[in-house]
């Protein structure tokens, strides 16, 4: 008898501009769902109007590899800073984004992820890890951050005003189109008082709570990066598990990025999932207790010249995550063979 597919946690993978061979490999790994960022490099800092036929064609191409496209990335460009400096430009961008949400819905895409970023991401260094790998790392005391001359100071009040403008604009379109919007919290968290005068208000658990409170819509939620949330605490091993359960219980996590760090607030390394400070099995059980249902995206960060395309590390993380899902009693079996 064929088992019925239930709404639960399932294995997923994030891909950046994948080609045919990467999608085939993904399918061979046993992954059935993918999150894709298909923006061209030149589009990362600006907005592009989507065309529904192009989105339909792209979704069908993904599906031709026996994969389900769970999520695309919606780049919000400079809309937040424009809200503070050039309101007409911000309104034009808002309208374009709302139109893209509607077009995504018309193309059968059910979820979009975005990020509210008030300033450039602080630069990361690398620290040595097992076998000579390099761990992306951040240590605030080293002063590894963007040039302050390139950054406009932003108060917490101004940041929330800009984010409220964006959320109000996008959620209305998402409700109308039936598309979920998943916001990625700030990573890394900024210190008290901000970085170069920029307050990043979603870089704390309190900020994430307030962000969800901006709208009661069930289409307004989170791209829950476990590593980023871990970095909000000095001792993530102790603090993270109840936070996972809290946010999972809201029904507003739309994707989990299942990654691990060593260290904590303002000083951490992004390591392999089996060697970080957080007990990954207990984390998975916390999502389960909170009632989370959706993609669990295995996402290792270490880099090595022995794995320049990151495919071996991806395979390791996927297998590790699949094993934990099965140990937790979550249904992850493959589709029936033809």
RODO-2510 file (C-alpha; in nm, 4 decimals, decimal comma):
residues 338
     n   res          X          Y          Z
     1     x     0,0000     0,0000     0,0000
     2     x     0,1324     0,3442    -0,0929
     3     x     0,1926     0,5727     0,2051
     4     x     0,0007     0,8978     0,2055
     5     x     0,2038     1,2174     0,1871
     6     x     0,1514     1,4229     0,5037
     7     x     0,2185     1,7847     0,5810
     8     x     0,5367     1,7685     0,7857
     9     x     0,9031     1,8627     0,7797
    10     x     1,0958     1,7521     0,4737
    11     x     1,4451     1,7752     0,3303
    12     x     1,5232     2,0676     0,1010
    13     x     1,8225     2,2427    -0,0511
    14     x     1,9017     2,6026    -0,1436
    15     x     2,0544     2,6538    -0,4894
    16     x     2,2056     2,9639    -0,6468
    17     x     2,1495     2,9875    -1,0226
    18     x     2,1635     2,6072    -1,0677
    19     x     2,2460     2,4531    -1,4030
    20     x     2,1183     2,1226    -1,5387
    21     x     2,3952     1,9125    -1,3834
    22     x     2,3386     2,0652    -1,0371
    23     x     1,9654     1,9946    -1,0530
    24     x     2,0301     1,6378    -1,1643
    25     x     2,2708     1,5907    -0,8759
    26     x     2,0183     1,7369    -0,6343
    27     x     1,7627     1,4813    -0,7480
    28     x     2,0208     1,2028    -0,7167
    29     x     2,0854     1,3111    -0,3578
    30     x     1,7206     1,2245    -0,2908
    31     x     1,6093     1,5852    -0,2515
    32     x     1,2600     1,6567    -0,3827
    33     x     1,2178     2,0247    -0,2920
    34     x     1,4447     2,3223    -0,3652
    35     x     1,4745     2,6898    -0,2768
    36     x     1,6267     2,8859    -0,5622
    37     x     1,7919     3,2247    -0,5938
    38     x     1,7959     3,2750    -0,9703
    39     x     1,8951     3,6415    -0,9795
    40     x     2,1752     3,7325    -1,2152
    41     x     2,4786     3,8898    -1,0432
    42     x     2,3902     4,2350    -1,1743
    43     x     2,0398     4,2069    -1,0323
    44     x     2,1469     4,1599    -0,6720
    45     x     2,1423     4,5334    -0,5987
    46     x     1,8490     4,6341    -0,8161
    47     x     1,4967     4,5258    -0,8880
    48     x     1,3876     4,3589    -1,2101
    49     x     1,0306     4,3236    -1,3300
    50     x     0,9376     3,9587    -1,3628
    51     x     0,7461     3,8198    -1,6583
    52     x     0,4926     3,5480    -1,5818
    53     x     0,5741     3,3295    -1,8876
    54     x     0,9418     3,3331    -1,7880
    55     x     0,8547     3,2270    -1,4339
    56     x     0,6292     2,9485    -1,5611
    57     x     0,9026     2,8244    -1,7926
    58     x     1,1579     2,8339    -1,5118
    59     x     0,9304     2,6446    -1,2723
    60     x     0,8602     2,3784    -1,5358
    61     x     1,2331     2,3432    -1,5983
    62     x     1,2950     2,2811    -1,2276
    63     x     1,0090     2,0315    -1,2174
    64     x     1,1511     1,8428    -1,5164
    65     x     1,4188     1,7123    -1,2761
    66     x     1,1498     1,5685    -1,0469
    67     x     1,1917     1,8609    -0,8075
    68     x     0,9367     2,0926    -0,6491
    69     x     1,0207     2,4641    -0,6510
    70     x     0,9305     2,5735    -0,2987
    71     x     1,0633     2,9280    -0,3014
    72     x     1,2256     3,2013    -0,5110
    73     x     1,4181     3,5057    -0,3887
    74     x     1,2512     3,8451    -0,4168
    75     x     1,5203     4,1151    -0,4157
    76     x     1,3926     4,4321    -0,2507
    77     x     1,6788     4,6481    -0,3793
    78     x     1,7219     4,9861    -0,2136
    79     x     1,3571     5,0357    -0,1190
    80     x     1,4287     5,0660     0,2558
    81     x     1,6933     5,3364     0,2255
    82     x     1,4920     5,5083    -0,0477
    83     x     1,1996     5,5291     0,1937
    84     x     1,4238     5,7411     0,4179
    85     x     1,5772     5,9494     0,1374
    86     x     1,3598     5,9378    -0,1755
    87     x     0,9981     5,8472    -0,1015
    88     x     0,8751     5,8629    -0,4663
    89     x     1,1459     5,6139    -0,5660
    90     x     1,0514     5,3873    -0,2754
    91     x     0,6878     5,3928    -0,3847
    92     x     0,7837     5,2982    -0,7404
    93     x     0,9893     5,0069    -0,6119
    94     x     0,7084     4,9022    -0,3794
    95     x     0,4667     4,8874    -0,6722
    96     x     0,7126     4,6822    -0,8785
    97     x     0,7593     4,4353    -0,5932
    98     x     0,3849     4,4003    -0,5437
    99     x     0,3476     4,3331    -0,9154
   100     x     0,6212     4,0687    -0,9018
   101     x     0,4386     3,8959    -0,6163
   102     x     0,1217     3,8781    -0,8241
   103     x     0,3152     3,7473    -1,1246
   104     x     0,4803     3,4805    -0,9106
   105     x     0,1361     3,3667    -0,8001
   106     x     0,0147     3,3536    -1,1605
   107     x     0,3162     3,1309    -1,2349
   108     x     0,2281     2,8857    -0,9578
   109     x     0,5021     2,9957    -0,7151
   110     x     0,3726     2,9843    -0,3589
   111     x     0,6495     3,1389    -0,1494
   112     x     0,9091     3,4161    -0,1870
   113     x     1,1969     3,5040     0,0433
   114     x     1,3450     3,8494     0,0991
   115     x     1,5732     4,0328     0,3386
   116     x     1,5369     4,3654     0,5165
   117     x     1,8919     4,4980     0,5098
   118     x     1,9530     4,8570     0,6182
   119     x     2,3277     4,8429     0,5499
   120     x     2,5844     4,6233     0,3825
   121     x     2,6594     4,2909     0,5464
   122     x     2,9739     4,3085     0,7652
   123     x     3,2626     4,1324     0,5988
   124     x     3,3467     3,7832     0,7151
   125     x     3,6905     3,6334     0,7585
   126     x     3,7818     3,2636     0,7679
   127     x     3,9239     3,0524     1,0479
   128     x     4,0878     2,7094     1,0054
   129     x     3,8792     2,4015     1,0751
   130     x     3,9045     2,0240     1,0681
   131     x     4,1165     1,8794     0,7916
   132     x     4,2140     2,2237     0,6688
   133     x     3,8684     2,3557     0,5808
   134     x     3,7947     2,7234     0,6356
   135     x     3,5011     2,8399     0,8447
   136     x     3,3303     3,1686     0,7549
   137     x     3,3674     3,3689     1,0756
   138     x     3,2734     3,6986     1,2320
   139     x     3,4392     3,8608     1,5320
   140     x     3,3216     4,2137     1,5978
   141     x     3,6284     4,3054     1,8003
   142     x     3,8439     4,2553     1,4900
   143     x     3,6677     4,5475     1,3231
   144     x     3,5759     4,3418     1,0170
   145     x     3,2998     4,5607     0,8860
   146     x     3,2086     4,7785     0,5939
   147     x     3,3715     5,1194     0,5545
   148     x     3,1677     5,3616     0,7713
   149     x     3,2082     5,6308     0,5053
   150     x     2,9783     5,4265     0,2813
   151     x     2,7061     5,3908     0,5425
   152     x     2,4261     5,6331     0,6276
   153     x     2,3355     5,6295     0,9987
   154     x     1,9901     5,4817     1,0613
   155     x     1,8152     5,4993     1,3983
   156     x     1,5972     5,2165     1,5261
   157     x     1,2900     5,4354     1,4802
   158     x     1,3804     5,5115     1,1185
   159     x     1,4587     5,1445     1,0484
   160     x     1,1214     5,0305     1,1800
   161     x     0,9426     5,2993     0,9785
   162     x     1,1071     5,1757     0,6583
   163     x     1,0387     4,8107     0,7343
   164     x     0,6760     4,8847     0,8231
   165     x     0,6373     5,0632     0,4892
   166     x     0,7746     4,7620     0,3033
   167     x     0,5789     4,4991     0,4957
   168     x     0,2498     4,6891     0,4632
   169     x     0,3080     4,7211     0,0900
   170     x     0,4085     4,3612     0,0244
   171     x     0,1725     4,1768     0,2564
   172     x    -0,1328     4,3321     0,0935
   173     x    -0,0211     4,1988    -0,2437
   174     x     0,0709     3,8628    -0,0894
   175     x    -0,2714     3,8259     0,0736
   176     x    -0,4410     3,9029    -0,2552
   177     x    -0,2189     3,6608    -0,4482
   178     x    -0,2013     3,3861    -0,1876
   179     x     0,1800     3,3971    -0,1744
   180     x     0,3762     3,3535     0,1487
   181     x     0,6613     3,5972     0,2173
   182     x     0,9564     3,4681     0,4211
   183     x     1,1919     3,7296     0,5652
   184     x     1,5505     3,6406     0,6569
   185     x     1,6647     3,8021     0,9836
   186     x     1,9832     4,0069     1,0093
   187     x     2,3070     3,8076     1,0072
   188     x     2,5263     3,8774     1,1891
   189     x     2,3539     4,0605     1,4712
   190     x     2,4791     4,4137     1,5299
   191     x     2,6078     4,5259     1,8703
   192     x     2,4078     4,7506     2,0995
   193     x     2,4014     5,0975     1,9459
   194     x     2,4310     4,9606     1,5938
   195     x     2,7206     4,9376     1,3513
   196     x     2,8556     5,2703     1,2230
   197     x     2,5328     5,4274     1,3457
   198     x     2,3053     5,1760     1,1713
   199     x     2,0569     4,9982     1,3952
   200     x     1,9480     4,6659     1,2456
   201     x     1,6277     4,5992     1,4290
   202     x     1,5582     4,2405     1,3165
   203     x     1,8918     4,1118     1,4484
   204     x     1,7489     3,9953     1,7818
   205     x     1,4729     3,7666     1,9032
   206     x     1,2824     4,0717     2,0269
   207     x     1,3168     4,2276     1,6826
   208     x     1,1906     3,9101     1,5148
   209     x     0,8875     3,9093     1,7427
   210     x     0,8130     4,2721     1,6613
   211     x     0,8597     4,2008     1,2905
   212     x     0,5910     3,9308     1,2991
   213     x     0,3632     4,1663     1,4935
   214     x     0,3704     4,4155     1,2036
   215     x     0,0968     4,2117     1,0347
   216     x    -0,1389     3,9335     1,1467
   217     x    -0,1419     3,7906     0,7936
   218     x    -0,0612     3,4215     0,7605
   219     x     0,1363     3,5157     0,4494
   220     x     0,3796     3,7209     0,6620
   221     x     0,6539     3,5056     0,8108
   222     x     1,0166     3,4059     0,8454
   223     x     1,2989     3,2436     0,6603
   224     x     1,4320     3,1019     0,9884
   225     x     1,8105     3,0810     0,9591
   226     x     1,9094     2,8760     1,2621
   227     x     2,2703     2,9903     1,2460
   228     x     2,1708     3,3573     1,2326
   229     x     1,9347     3,3179     1,5281
   230     x     2,2029     3,1250     1,7194
   231     x     2,4359     3,4217     1,6697
   232     x     2,1929     3,6420     1,8625
   233     x     2,2966     3,4688     2,1885
   234     x     2,6216     3,4449     2,3831
   235     x     2,5323     3,0827     2,4662
   236     x     2,3174     2,9488     2,1822
   237     x     2,3346     2,5908     2,3120
   238     x     2,1245     2,6996     2,6111
   239     x     1,9085     2,9690     2,4552
   240     x     1,8116     2,8443     2,1099
   241     x     1,5855     2,5434     2,1733
   242     x     1,2983     2,7322     2,3456
   243     x     1,3231     3,0078     2,0827
   244     x     1,2828     2,7531     1,8034
   245     x     0,9769     2,6077     1,9719
   246     x     0,8299     2,9548     2,0283
   247     x     0,8562     3,0653     1,6668
   248     x     0,7580     2,7264     1,5260
   249     x     0,4367     2,7438     1,7274
   250     x     0,3357     3,0687     1,5552
   251     x     0,2940     2,8935     1,2205
   252     x     0,4993     3,1747     1,0682
   253     x     0,8202     2,9880     0,9868
   254     x     0,8049     2,9141     0,6144
   255     x     1,1507     2,7596     0,5775
   256     x     1,4207     2,6433     0,8195
   257     x     1,7866     2,6879     0,7277
   258     x     1,9329     2,4022     0,9261
   259     x     2,2852     2,5216     1,0016
   260     x     2,5108     2,5378     1,3043
   261     x     2,7701     2,7725     1,4525
   262     x     3,0481     2,7589     1,7086
   263     x     3,0599     3,0588     1,9396
   264     x     2,7826     3,3150     1,9674
   265     x     2,6926     3,6821     1,9739
   266     x     2,9511     3,8970     1,7897
   267     x     3,2044     3,6112     1,7730
   268     x     3,1179     3,2922     1,5848
   269     x     3,2196     3,0488     1,3127
   270     x     2,9853     2,8804     1,0628
   271     x     3,0824     2,5131     1,0951
   272     x     2,9623     2,1706     0,9835
   273     x     2,6265     2,0729     1,1363
   274     x     2,7762     1,7975     1,3523
   275     x     3,0410     2,0103     1,5269
   276     x     2,8615     2,3289     1,6296
   277     x     2,7418     2,4310     1,9741
   278     x     2,3734     2,3534     1,9091
   279     x     2,2429     1,9975     1,9480
   280     x     2,0894     1,9583     1,6035
   281     x     1,8670     1,6645     1,6961
   282     x     1,7195     1,8579     1,9878
   283     x     1,6715     2,1544     1,7556
   284     x     1,4797     1,9354     1,5126
   285     x     1,2641     1,8002     1,7946
   286     x     1,1887     2,1602     1,8992
   287     x     1,0586     2,2422     1,5501
   288     x     0,8526     1,9264     1,5727
   289     x     0,7067     2,0165     1,9131
   290     x     0,6214     2,3626     1,7847
   291     x     0,4260     2,2135     1,4966
   292     x     0,6506     2,3315     1,2157
   293     x     0,5646     2,1838     0,8755
   294     x     0,7791     2,2731     0,5767
   295     x     1,1267     2,2569     0,4236
   296     x     1,4354     2,1872     0,6326
   297     x     1,7155     2,3251     0,4201
   298     x     2,0550     2,1666     0,4826
   299     x     2,3054     2,4466     0,4353
   300     x     2,6731     2,3896     0,5271
   301     x     2,9060     2,6905     0,5091
   302     x     3,2693     2,5653     0,5371
   303     x     3,4822     2,5994     0,2244
   304     x     3,7731     2,3995     0,0873
   305     x     3,9821     2,3890    -0,2295
   306     x     3,9072     2,0136    -0,2341
   307     x     3,5383     2,0880    -0,2879
   308     x     3,5280     2,4078    -0,4969
   309     x     3,1658     2,3563    -0,6050
   310     x     3,0571     2,2653    -0,2500
   311     x     2,8893     1,9486    -0,3736
   312     x     3,0604     1,7072    -0,1333
   313     x     2,9842     1,9283     0,1650
   314     x     2,6245     1,9641     0,0454
   315     x     2,5953     1,5853     0,0231
   316     x     2,7332     1,5512     0,3767
   317     x     2,4857     1,8038     0,5183
   318     x     2,1922     1,6522     0,3307
   319     x     2,2706     1,3022     0,4539
   320     x     2,3205     1,4259     0,8090
   321     x     1,9905     1,6132     0,8027
   322     x     1,8004     1,3247     0,6437
   323     x     1,9281     1,0939     0,9178
   324     x     1,8070     1,3310     1,1894
   325     x     1,4675     1,3660     1,0239
   326     x     1,4305     0,9897     1,0122
   327     x     1,5519     0,9533     1,3721
   328     x     1,2855     1,2053     1,4746
   329     x     1,0195     0,9962     1,3020
   330     x     0,9553     1,2472     1,0248
   331     x     0,8341     1,1048     0,6937
   332     x     1,1079     1,1579     0,4347
   333     x     1,0674     0,8607     0,2011
   334     x     1,1074     0,9148    -0,1708
   335     x     0,8177     0,9215    -0,4096
   336     x     0,7029     0,5801    -0,5402
   337     x     0,9047     0,4628    -0,8372
   338     x     0,7403     0,4554    -1,1773
***
